[in-house]
Structures are given as structure tokens and as C-alpha cells.
Amino acid sequence: MGNTDSKLHFRKAVIQLTTKTQPVEATDDAFWDQFWADTATSIQDVFTLVPAAEIRAVREESPSNLATLCYKAVEKLVQGAESGCTNDKDKQIIINSTQLLTRILPYIFEDPDWRGFFWSTVPGAGHGGAHEGDDETARPLAESLLLAIADLLFCPDFTVQSHRKTGPETAEDLHSIDSCEYIWEAGVGFAHSPPHNYIHDLNRTELLKLLLTCFSEAVYLPPTSEGNVLNPWVQFFCSTENRHALPLFTSLLNIVCAYDPVGYGIPYNHLLFSDYREPLVEVAAQVLIATLDHDASTSLSPSVDGTTTSTAMDDTEPPGPENLFVNYLSRIHREEDFQFILKGLARLLNNPLLQTYLPNSTKKIQFHQELLVLFWKLCDFNKKFLFYALKSSDVLDILVPILYYLNDARADQSRVGLMHIGVFILLLLSGERNFGVRLNKPYSVRVPMDIPVFTGTHADLLIIVFHKIITSGHQRLQPLFDCLLTIVVNVSPYLKSLSMVAANKLLHLLEAFSTTWFLFTASQNHHLVFFLLEVFNNIIQYQFDGNSNLVYAIIRKRNVFHQLANLPTDPAAIQKALQKKKKSTEPISRTNSQEGVSMEGSRPAAPAEPGTLKTSLIATPGIDKLTEKSQVSEDGTLSPVDQGQDQAASPAEDHPVTLANDTESSSGGDVIAASSCRTFWEAIPRNPERRRKPSSLSSASQWTPSPDWVISWKSKLPLQTIMRLLQVLVPQVEKICIDKGLTDESEILKFLQHGTLVGLLPVPHPILIRKYQANSGTAMWFRTYMWGVIYLRNVDPPIWYDTDVKLFEIQRV
């Protein structure tokens, strides 16, 4: 019954701490040692035995006791790092101190008066014993804690395999070992895969959980418009002060990318063996993305003084940011390293999609959102990685799971953040020509998805999923429509042959977006029509030959283009259209979109279970701030577009977009969930009778469509190419039908396949690409999203639950 006794001792110590009004001397070891006595308690027990109310009570009523507790716990870790924790008793004391600090730190961070505590030098700290070097004496507690954690993560026989043949490590070894020889897993810059040791995995997991908790101070600061607010914990840990920065960065990256949840190729293996790797991989991914929280739009700073001799890092690059983790990530350059990372991420992202003939035969991982953030950071900070990913069709192994998640989450309000990051990644990829080219690969993998059955390419899959999101996602996705269509515009010049299903979907969107009531409802809605016309123009001008399906669909729906060309602009017609809007309840008609049968084995996208927790997100910038226009010249190079000259191509700059925080609710009703790319739509108003209708920007109450406004953009609609195509082809198609009495579309398609418009179309327009550009708005969005994910995923133990977080709101669906 030793364990029960130790819990009672521990609980008694906690009660004593909360009831003692007098400060307990730091030298009273008999009292303090009760908190990390050498018996094992699980972290779940620590959370139960140290209730939140009691931590807060000590903080308010006997602050000096809380300060001493923190200082003494850190001292235990520092002593362990100094001595090399050679015996079991020392190891247990370290684990207990680690768990206790993980429990207490959030309550230090939530109180603004305490936030500076760890960054002050504690009187008398560092003078405890002879093992303290002079340089430690003036260190703030936070620095001592972070350096001790770093040392302990490479402690032989505790967190890494000892290289010693005999006898335990001696004390001086921990400071003299080269931790680069103790990297946790083979992969980037390290060829040797050490044997798995589940005790080491458990110890690493506890230390990384504490590290993550240290970094979480960010969660207690409200979001700011300046994205470059530095997190002092991350800043110090990722600086040259941490001599383990390189091996730790490499260990975290390799342990994530090498993880194989299948159970080493043996089905059901995960049911036989408890997997100690998964919790480690999960917290490693979370620590990694927290260290990479860095605003790329503002940074490039002093050089790194010779911190790495590893050949895995490219030394020819100019010095990168001071954050060494960002620096190392941006300097990985070897093809075999890129392949290892890309294959690893693709394997893990595809894991939930794996449909074997044996359900449950593979372990289903839950940390795909962290992996998507990591993939985003890799592409954003390391352009060589981005180009490598696009060089072969390997990028499609990332695309398919993203489309799967987007389709699956489209009806679930608690997964708005997942929808955004998926779309942001595709926006980033779509700025590169190679992505459009890769999409032409036939799609043969049949992942069960709730979409119509089709035969075609990955481009068809993308368009069909996007159509599904727009026509049957929930209302709060409307701000993403312009991002979705921008992606389609970016890839359109490279799409060799769309399937009939995808072609019909694009025309269905045009039909829905070009109804007069929709166009006149909001000041930005017409931009969606401009994007779709740009898609059609790109394909007709640059890929006419293989796209008879699309040409046929355009001919069949020619009346939509004629209606656009003859859009009424008089006040009476505008009023009439708005009257129609009052009767209509759906933003987009679901009819006549030829839905067809969904794929076998698929389940419809489900809304969130009532009561699901979610975290709020801030708004992201409009598409004109998110992207930068470039023109593709004949040799394929990109040149920036002067915004002034491009008014005709797309009037997306006509109206400044106001950004609202999505947690502000204009009528005091429920809080609106995440909202982004607010170029076209504002969040839906909360009065119930208007629930299902898109409303315009926040100035909707003042804004009314005027004839001048309609004329201003109607005159810029890029209809010339399509009108010319219709003018040439419609009479020919009609003649064939009359001459041959044809009603069969395959004959018409055959005719269109062999038709040509060479010399009949207007001069091809230059291709315009809207490339993602880093900006502080998206950096802040990523911070709130990332920490929201980490908060919600850490439920056992619930590290931050019920503390006063400021970065986002916790909401129930």
C-alpha cells in the first residue's frame, strides 16, 4: 500500500501549504521534500491532489510559500541535471518535481502580477550548494528551469540510452557529453536509430509536457494586431544559450516524422502492445510547433555564431532568425532529409484515411492538426522544402488527406480552424506553378468521401470538394469562399482536362453566384463571379485542347453568361432583386447541381456533437492582404503586378475590408466562431429570421446597391473570351444537332474535342497568380489556432483547463 501512503503524505503537504499563513523557510527541507518524495505518483494524481482552488489560495494568501515551492522544485531539476540523476531515487524526485511544476505554472501565468516571477532572480537562489557554478547565481528562475529541462532531455539512462559499457554515468559526464550523439531517432542529420526504451519515452514525455507548459504563457496574453510579440520562454530556449538546441530540434522532428502508428506493419499490433511512443510523438509535435511560432513577415535578425557544424543544415544561406529552431528548419537542404520529412508527414496525415479490410487494424492518430501546422511552417520557412514537395507527385499524398479533412469537417462548427489551415496550405501551394501541374495526375485512390463518384484527376477531386464546402458547409465558412476560388484561379491555367462532373460543379457555382439578388446583397459578392470568369478564361486560353467537357458545360449554360452581360442596372431592377432575396432562404441553391451518388463506404459530414468544446479564432486578413499578385511571363518567371494597372482583371481592391474579431458579437448574442478572409462575407447576423442568409460587410446597414456601383464593376466583367467562344461554337453545335438529329452529348463532345479556336479568340491575357504572403495578421491567427488546438488536445491531464486564458475564448457548440 506504499502508493496510497505516499499520496496521503503528498496531500497532507499540500494542505499544510494552503493553511500555513506564515512563510516556510526555504531551508526547511523536511517540509519541502514531502512534495517530491521518492515514490511514484501519476500526473493524473498530481492534478487531483493539488486542486486549482488551493493553488490560487496559496498564490493570494501566502505568496512567499508559492514562490519557495516553485524555486525549490526548479532547484531539484537543476540538481538532477548537475548530478546526472544516476539512481532511481533521484530520477523519481525529478519526475515528481516536473509534474508539480506542470500543475502550478498555468496559475502563475494567469495572474499578471506573477508573470514576471520566473524572470526575476530569486534572492538566495543559486547559492544552495557547491554544485552551483558562479554563472548560475544571477540567472532568472525561468532560464535555470529551461536549461535544466534541456540537459535532462539528454540524460543517459534517464531519457537516452547510455553509451557507457559499464557502471553508471559519473556526474561530470552530463556537462561534457556531446548531445548530438544522443539524438532520439534516425532521420534528419542522424543515421542511427537507438533501440526503443519505453521508460525513456515516458520520462521524455513528462519533461516535454513541462516545457510545453512553460511556453504556454502565450495563452494568457490577449491577441494583438502586432504579430511579432515574442514569447520570452521560447526566445530563451531557442537561443544560443541552450547548448542542446540543435540535437533537440532534430530529435523532435525525427521522432515525429519517423513515427509509424500502424504497429510496425503487423495489423492489430497496437491492441497487443501499449504504445508509449504516441504520447511522446504528440507532445513532441506540439513543442515543435510552439517553438516555431514566429512571425516571418517581420524577421531576419543577427547571425547565429557557429552553432551548428551539422551537414544537415545549409551554411551557404544568409544568417537566419535568432530563433534557432526556426533557423535550423529553414536551413535543412538535403534531398534525403526532405524525403524523410515529407514521407513521414504524408504517412501520418493519411493514417485516419487508411481503409484496410480489417477495421481498427491500425491505430488512429489524433494529432493531424499539429502536423498540418508543422507542414505549413516547413513550407513557409523553407522554400527549398516547398519546391522539393512540388517537384514530384508526392505533394498529392499531402493534398488528398487535406481534402478529406476539409470535406469531413465542413458541417462541424468546432472544426472551423481545421478548415482554415487546410485552405491556407492549399493557397500557399497554389501560388506555385508546379502544384497546378501535379493536379493533372489521375486520381485512383478511392478514399471513401461523401462526394459524387467521378473519374478524373486530382484537380477534379479538389474542385468537387470545394463545391461541396461552398454548397453544403455551415454558414461560418462563407469567409473562406474567396480563398477557395483563389486557389482554383491559381491552378486553372495548368489544368489539362476537367471531368464532366467537375465542369458542371464550376458552372453550378457561377449560376448560384450570378443571381441578381446574390450580386446585389453585399458590396463584395460580385468578386466571386470575377474569380470564376477568370478560371474559365484561363482554361479556354491556355488549355482549350483537353477541356471539351468544360467547353460543353459552358455552351449548355450559355444563358448564365448572357444574363451577366445584360445585368440590369436601373434602380427598379435592383429593388426587385432585393425583394427576391427576402423570399429566398438559401445562400446557394442546392438544386440542379447534379449531385449524383456519393462514394461507397462514405459517411455524410456530421455537425459537431452538442457540447463539443471549441476555441475562438481571430479574423484573418482579406484575400487582398493575404496574397500578392504576380504575373507569369512567357519563360514562366513571376513579376509583381502594379496594383493600379490590374483593375480590370479583378476589382478585389475596390473596397477596404474591415477586420472584426470574431468574438465580438454585434447584438450581444452568441459568440461567432472563427471567421477569416473576410473579403466577401461578414459573419451571419444573429437575429433568427435572417439566420440562413448571407449578409454583407459590417456596414451593411448603411450600404445599399446603387446603379453607379453596379455599372462600375459590370463594365469590368471579363466576358469577351467566353462570348467569342459562344459566338463561334454555338452555331456549329446547333448545326450538327440539326443535321445529324443528335441528342447524344458524346457526339457533340467528340466534335468539340477536335475543334479549334486558334486565331478566333482575343489575344491571351497574362496569367495572374495570387501568391500567399506572410503578414502579421496570419502570424497572429496561427498563434491563436495552434494554442487552441494544444489546449483542447491536452485533456489528460487537463493542463490549462479552467484557468483564465486570454488568447481565445473556450466555447461550447
SVG drawing of the C-alpha trace seen along z (x, -y; Angstrom):
<svg xmlns="http://www.w3.org/2000/svg" viewBox="-41 -56 74 65">
<polyline fill="none" stroke="black" stroke-width="0.4" points="0.0,0.0 3.0,-2.3 1.5,-4.3 -1.6,-5.2 0.6,-6.2 2.7,-8.4 -0.5,-10.1 -1.7,-10.8 1.7,-12.3 1.6,-14.4 -1.9,-15.5 -1.1,-16.4 1.8,-18.5 -0.5,-20.4 -3.0,-21.0 -0.2,-22.3 1.0,-24.6 -2.5,-26.1 -3.2,-26.5 0.2,-27.9 -0.1,-31.7 3.5,-32.1 6.2,-31.8 8.0,-28.4 11.8,-28.8 13.4,-27.6 15.9,-25.7 13.1,-23.6 13.9,-20.5 11.8,-18.2 8.7,-20.2 9.6,-20.8 10.8,-17.3 7.3,-15.9 6.4,-17.4 8.8,-15.3 9.3,-12.3 10.8,-9.4 7.6,-7.5 5.8,-7.4 2.6,-9.3 1.0,-9.6 0.5,-13.1 -3.3,-12.5 -2.9,-12.0 -0.9,-15.2 -3.7,-17.1 -6.3,-15.6 -4.2,-16.1 -3.4,-19.7 -6.7,-21.4 -6.9,-24.7 -8.6,-26.5 -5.8,-25.6 -3.1,-26.8 -4.9,-30.1 -5.4,-30.4 -1.7,-30.0 -1.0,-32.5 -3.3,-35.1 -2.7,-34.4 0.8,-33.2 2.7,-34.2 6.1,-33.6 5.3,-29.9 4.2,-29.5 7.4,-31.3 9.5,-29.0 7.7,-25.9 8.5,-26.9 12.1,-27.8 12.7,-24.5 11.1,-22.4 13.3,-24.1 16.3,-23.6 15.6,-19.8 15.7,-19.8 18.9,-21.8 20.5,-19.4 19.3,-16.4 20.9,-17.9 24.1,-18.6 24.4,-15.1 23.2,-13.3 20.4,-11.6 22.3,-8.3 20.0,-6.5 16.3,-5.6 15.5,-7.9 16.9,-10.9 15.0,-10.0 11.7,-9.8 12.4,-13.2 12.9,-14.8 9.7,-13.3 7.7,-14.4 9.1,-17.9 8.4,-18.1 4.8,-17.0 4.3,-19.5 5.6,-22.4 3.4,-21.4 0.4,-21.6 1.4,-25.0 2.8,-27.1 -0.6,-27.9 -1.7,-29.6 1.5,-31.7 0.8,-32.8 -2.9,-33.6 -2.1,-36.3 -0.4,-39.4 1.3,-40.2 3.0,-36.9 4.0,-36.7 7.4,-38.3 8.2,-36.0 10.1,-33.4 12.1,-36.1 13.3,-37.7 16.4,-36.4 15.2,-34.9 17.1,-36.2 19.4,-33.4 18.7,-31.3 21.7,-29.6 23.6,-29.7 22.2,-26.4 25.1,-24.1 28.7,-23.8 27.5,-22.3 26.2,-25.7 28.7,-27.5 29.0,-31.2 27.4,-31.8 24.2,-30.3 23.9,-32.6 22.3,-35.5 20.1,-33.5 16.4,-34.2 14.5,-31.1 13.0,-30.6 16.4,-30.3 17.6,-27.8 14.5,-25.8 14.7,-25.7 18.4,-24.8 17.8,-22.0 15.0,-20.6 17.3,-20.7 20.1,-18.9 17.7,-16.3 16.3,-15.5 19.8,-14.1 20.5,-12.4 22.0,-8.9 19.9,-6.1 17.1,-8.6 16.0,-9.9 18.6,-8.5 20.5,-5.2 23.8,-5.2 26.8,-4.8 28.8,-3.5 29.6,0.2 29.9,0.4 28.8,-1.4 26.6,-4.4 27.5,-7.8 29.6,-10.0 28.5,-13.5 30.8,-15.4 29.7,-13.5 26.4,-15.2 28.1,-18.5 30.8,-17.1 28.7,-14.7 28.0,-15.7 24.3,-15.5 24.4,-15.4 25.4,-11.7 22.3,-11.1 19.7,-12.3 16.5,-10.3 15.7,-8.9 17.3,-8.5 16.3,-11.0 17.5,-14.5 21.2,-14.7 21.4,-11.5 21.6,-7.9 21.5,-5.8 18.1,-4.6 18.6,-3.9 16.6,-1.0 13.2,-2.0 13.0,-2.2 9.6,-2.9 10.8,-4.3 12.9,-6.8 9.9,-7.7 7.7,-8.2 10.4,-10.4 10.8,-12.5 7.0,-12.9 6.9,-14.3 9.7,-16.8 8.3,-17.9 4.8,-18.4 6.5,-20.8 8.4,-22.5 5.1,-23.0 3.6,-24.4 6.5,-26.9 5.8,-28.0 2.1,-28.4 2.5,-31.8 1.4,-33.0 -2.1,-31.7 -2.6,-34.2 -2.0,-37.3 -4.8,-38.7 -4.3,-38.6 -2.7,-41.7 -2.5,-43.2 1.3,-43.2 2.2,-39.7 5.8,-39.9 5.2,-39.7 8.0,-37.4 7.4,-34.7 10.4,-35.0 10.3,-31.3 10.5,-30.2 13.0,-33.0 15.5,-31.9 15.0,-28.2 15.7,-28.5 18.7,-30.8 22.4,-30.0 22.2,-29.9 20.7,-26.4 23.6,-24.1 21.2,-21.3 19.2,-23.4 20.3,-21.5 20.1,-17.9 16.7,-18.7 15.3,-20.3 16.5,-17.2 15.2,-14.8 11.7,-16.3 11.5,-16.5 12.8,-12.9 10.6,-11.4 7.5,-12.9 8.5,-12.1 9.7,-8.5 6.6,-7.5 4.6,-4.6 1.3,-4.2 0.5,-1.0 2.3,1.1 5.3,1.9 3.4,3.4 1.5,6.0 -2.2,5.5 -3.8,5.2 -0.3,4.9 -1.4,1.8 -4.0,3.8 -1.4,6.1 1.2,3.6 0.7,0.3 2.2,-2.4 4.5,-4.6 5.6,-6.3 2.3,-8.0 2.0,-10.3 5.7,-11.3 5.2,-11.9 2.2,-14.0 3.8,-16.3 7.0,-16.4 4.8,-17.8 3.2,-20.3 6.5,-21.5 8.0,-21.8 5.2,-24.0 5.2,-26.1 9.0,-26.8 8.3,-27.7 5.7,-30.3 7.5,-33.1 6.3,-36.0 8.2,-35.5 6.9,-38.9 9.0,-40.9 12.1,-38.8 15.6,-38.4 18.0,-39.2 21.6,-38.8 23.6,-35.8 24.0,-32.6 27.5,-32.3 28.7,-28.9 26.1,-26.9 26.0,-24.1 28.5,-22.0 25.9,-19.6 25.9,-19.0 22.1,-18.7 22.0,-22.5 22.8,-24.6 25.6,-27.1 25.5,-29.0 22.3,-30.7 22.4,-34.2 22.1,-34.2 18.5,-33.5 16.4,-34.5 17.7,-34.4 15.2,-31.6 17.5,-28.6 14.6,-26.2 13.2,-28.4 16.8,-28.9 17.5,-25.2 14.1,-24.4 14.8,-27.0 18.3,-25.6 17.5,-21.9 18.5,-21.3 19.5,-17.7 17.1,-15.8 17.1,-12.7 16.1,-14.8 13.3,-16.4 12.1,-12.9 12.2,-11.6 10.1,-14.6 7.6,-14.6 7.1,-10.8 6.7,-10.8 4.1,-13.6 2.2,-12.0 2.2,-8.7 0.7,-10.2 -1.8,-12.5 -3.1,-9.6 -3.4,-7.4 -7.1,-8.3 -7.9,-7.6 -6.4,-4.1 -9.2,-1.8 -8.0,1.7 -10.2,4.7 -9.7,5.1 -11.4,2.2 -9.3,1.0 -6.3,2.9 -4.3,-0.3 -4.1,-2.8 -5.8,-6.0 -3.8,-9.1 -5.5,-12.3 -2.8,-14.9 -3.3,-15.7 -3.9,-19.4 -0.5,-19.8 1.0,-18.0 -0.7,-20.5 0.7,-23.4 4.2,-21.8 3.8,-21.2 2.7,-24.9 5.8,-26.1 8.1,-23.9 6.7,-25.4 6.6,-28.9 10.1,-29.0 11.9,-26.7 11.3,-27.4 13.6,-24.6 11.3,-22.1 8.3,-23.6 9.9,-23.2 11.0,-19.7 7.5,-18.8 6.1,-20.1 8.9,-18.5 7.1,-15.1 3.6,-13.9 4.5,-13.2 2.7,-16.5 -0.6,-14.7 -0.1,-12.5 -0.5,-15.7 -3.3,-17.1 -5.6,-14.1 -5.7,-14.0 -6.2,-17.8 -9.2,-17.5 -10.5,-14.6 -10.4,-16.7 -11.9,-19.7 -14.8,-17.6 -15.3,-15.8 -15.2,-18.9 -17.4,-21.1 -20.5,-20.8 -18.8,-20.9 -18.5,-24.3 -16.0,-23.1 -13.6,-22.4 -13.6,-25.8 -9.9,-26.2 -9.0,-22.9 -10.9,-24.1 -8.9,-27.3 -5.5,-25.7 -6.3,-23.2 -7.3,-26.1 -4.3,-28.2 -1.9,-25.3 -3.6,-24.9 -3.5,-28.6 0.3,-28.6 0.8,-25.6 -1.4,-27.0 1.0,-30.0 3.5,-27.6 3.1,-26.5 4.2,-23.0 1.2,-22.5 -1.2,-23.1 0.8,-20.8 0.8,-18.0 -3.0,-18.1 -3.3,-16.6 -2.3,-13.2 -5.3,-10.8 -7.0,-10.2 -7.2,-6.5 -7.0,-6.0 -10.5,-5.6 -10.7,-7.1 -14.3,-6.9 -15.5,-10.5 -19.0,-12.0 -18.7,-13.3 -20.1,-12.3 -18.4,-9.4 -16.2,-10.7 -13.4,-9.5 -10.7,-12.1 -7.7,-13.8 -6.7,-15.3 -7.8,-18.7 -11.4,-17.2 -11.2,-16.0 -10.2,-19.5 -13.0,-21.2 -15.6,-18.7 -14.6,-19.0 -14.6,-22.9 -18.0,-22.8 -19.3,-20.6 -17.8,-23.0 -19.4,-26.0 -22.8,-24.5 -23.2,-22.3 -20.7,-23.6 -22.0,-25.6 -22.5,-29.3 -19.3,-30.3 -17.3,-29.0 -18.5,-31.8 -15.5,-33.9 -13.4,-31.2 -15.1,-31.2 -12.7,-33.7 -9.7,-31.7 -11.2,-28.6 -11.8,-30.3 -8.4,-32.0 -6.8,-28.5 -8.9,-27.4 -7.9,-30.5 -4.2,-29.9 -4.2,-26.3 -6.6,-26.8 -4.0,-27.7 -2.4,-24.3 -5.4,-22.0 -5.3,-19.8 -8.7,-18.1 -11.5,-18.6 -14.1,-15.8 -17.7,-16.5 -18.6,-16.3 -16.1,-19.0 -17.0,-21.2 -20.7,-21.1 -19.7,-22.0 -17.9,-25.1 -20.9,-26.2 -23.2,-25.5 -21.2,-27.9 -21.3,-30.6 -25.0,-30.1 -25.5,-30.5 -23.2,-33.4 -24.6,-35.4 -28.2,-35.6 -29.2,-39.2 -30.3,-39.0 -26.9,-37.5 -24.9,-40.1 -26.8,-43.0 -26.9,-41.7 -23.4,-42.7 -20.7,-45.0 -18.2,-42.2 -20.3,-39.3 -19.5,-40.1 -15.9,-39.2 -16.8,-35.6 -18.1,-35.9 -14.9,-37.6 -12.9,-34.7 -14.9,-32.1 -14.8,-34.0 -11.0,-34.2 -10.9,-30.4 -12.9,-29.9 -10.7,-32.4 -7.5,-30.7 -8.7,-27.3 -10.1,-28.5 -7.0,-30.5 -4.3,-28.1 -5.8,-24.6 -8.6,-24.6 -7.5,-21.4 -8.2,-18.9 -11.1,-20.7 -14.1,-19.8 -16.1,-18.9 -15.8,-22.4 -16.5,-24.0 -19.6,-21.8 -20.8,-22.8 -20.3,-26.5 -22.3,-26.1 -25.1,-24.3 -25.2,-27.1 -24.7,-29.9 -27.7,-31.8 -25.8,-32.4 -23.2,-34.4 -25.8,-36.3 -27.6,-37.2 -24.4,-38.6 -23.7,-40.6 -27.2,-42.0 -27.3,-42.6 -29.9,-45.2 -28.5,-48.4 -31.7,-50.5 -33.0,-51.2 -36.2,-49.4 -34.5,-46.2 -32.1,-46.4 -35.0,-46.8 -36.8,-43.9 -33.8,-41.6 -33.5,-42.5 -37.2,-41.7 -36.5,-38.3 -33.7,-37.9 -36.2,-38.3 -38.1,-35.3 -35.1,-33.2 -33.6,-31.4 -30.6,-29.5 -27.4,-31.4 -26.9,-28.9 -29.4,-26.8 -28.7,-23.1 -30.9,-22.1 -29.7,-21.3 -26.1,-20.6 -26.4,-17.0 -25.3,-15.6 -25.2,-12.0 -24.4,-9.1 -21.8,-9.5 -18.8,-7.2 -19.3,-3.8 -18.4,-3.5 -18.5,-7.2 -20.4,-8.9 -22.0,-12.3 -20.2,-15.1 -21.6,-15.4 -22.2,-18.6 -20.4,-18.9 -21.9,-16.9 -23.7,-19.3 -21.5,-20.4 -18.2,-19.9 -15.6,-22.4 -14.0,-24.8 -11.7,-27.8 -12.5,-31.1 -10.2,-32.4 -9.4,-35.9 -10.3,-37.1 -7.7,-36.7 -6.9,-39.4 -8.9,-39.7 -7.6,-37.9 -6.0,-41.2 -3.9,-41.3 -3.3,-37.5 -1.9,-37.4 0.3,-39.4 -0.4,-39.4 2.3,-38.2 2.2,-37.9 3.6,-34.9 5.8,-35.8 6.4,-33.6 9.5,-31.9 7.5,-31.0 9.1,-33.6 6.9,-35.8 6.9,-39.5 4.9,-41.5 1.8,-43.3 1.4,-47.0 -2.0,-47.2 -3.1,-50.2 -2.9,-48.5 -4.8,-45.5 -8.3,-46.9 -9.9,-45.2 -8.6,-41.8 -10.1,-41.7 -11.6,-44.5 -10.7,-42.9 -9.1,-46.1 -12.1,-48.4 -13.3,-48.2 -11.2,-48.3 -12.1,-45.4 -12.7,-46.0 -11.5,-43.2 -13.6,-42.3 -12.6,-40.0 -14.9,-37.0 -15.5,-37.1 -17.2,-40.4 -20.9,-39.8 -22.8,-42.7 -26.0,-42.1 -24.8,-40.6 -26.0,-37.2 -23.9,-34.0 -20.2,-34.4 -19.5,-33.9 -16.9,-31.3 -13.8,-31.6 -14.0,-33.8 -11.4,-34.6 -10.7,-36.0 -13.4,-38.5 -13.3,-39.9 -16.7,-38.8 -18.9,-38.0 -19.3,-39.1 -20.4,-36.8 -24.0,-36.0 -26.2,-38.3 -27.7,-36.7 -31.4,-37.6 -33.1,-34.2 -35.3,-35.1 -32.2,-36.1 -30.2,-33.1 -29.7,-31.4 -28.9,-34.4 -25.5,-35.8 -25.3,-39.4 -22.8,-41.9 -19.9,-43.6 -20.4,-45.2 -21.5,-48.4 -24.4,-46.5 -27.0,-48.7 -25.7,-51.8 -24.7,-50.1 -27.3,-49.8 -26.5,-48.9 -26.8,-51.8 -26.9,-51.9 -23.5,-53.6 -22.0,-50.9 -23.3,-48.1 -22.1,-49.8 -18.7,-50.3 -17.9,-46.6 -20.3,-45.3 -18.2,-47.1 -15.1,-45.2 -16.6,-41.7 -14.1,-39.7 -16.7,-38.2 -15.0,-38.8 -13.3,-35.4 -16.3,-33.4 -18.7,-35.4 -16.3,-34.9 -16.2,-31.2 -20.0,-31.0 -20.3,-33.1 -18.1,-30.7 -19.1,-27.3 -22.9,-27.6 -23.9,-27.9 -21.6,-24.9 -23.0,-22.7 -26.6,-23.6 -25.9,-22.8 -24.5,-19.4 -27.6,-18.7 -30.0,-19.6 -28.0,-18.0 -27.4,-14.7 -30.5,-14.8 -28.2,-14.4 -29.3,-14.5 -26.4,-12.4 -23.8,-14.5 -20.9,-12.1 -21.1,-13.1 -21.0,-16.8 -18.1,-16.2 -16.2,-14.4 -16.8,-17.4 -15.6,-19.8 -12.5,-17.7 -11.4,-18.2 -12.5,-21.8 -10.0,-24.7 -10.3,-28.3 -6.8,-29.3 -6.9,-32.8 -10.5,-33.3 -10.1,-34.3 -8.9,-37.6 -5.1,-37.8 -4.4,-35.7 -4.3,-37.7 -1.3,-37.3 -1.7,-34.7 -2.2,-36.3 -1.2,-34.3 -2.1,-35.4 0.7,-34.2 0.3,-33.9 2.4,-36.5 3.4,-36.3 1.9,-39.0 1.4,-39.7 -2.3,-39.1 -1.9,-35.5 1.0,-35.0 -1.4,-36.0 -4.1,-33.8 -1.7,-30.8 -0.8,-31.5 -4.4,-31.5 -5.2,-28.4 -2.2,-26.5 -2.6,-27.1 -6.3,-26.5 -5.5,-23.0 -2.9,-22.4 -5.3,-23.5 -8.1,-21.2 -5.9,-18.2 -4.3,-18.2 -7.2,-16.8 -5.4,-14.1 -4.2,-15.8 -6.1,-19.0 -3.1,-21.3 -4.8,-24.6 -8.5,-23.8 -10.4,-26.3 -7.5,-28.7 -8.0,-32.3 -6.8,-32.1 -6.9,-35.3 -5.7,-34.3 -9.0,-32.8 -12.4,-32.0 -13.5,-28.5 -16.9,-27.9 -19.4,-25.0 -21.1,-24.2"/>
</svg>
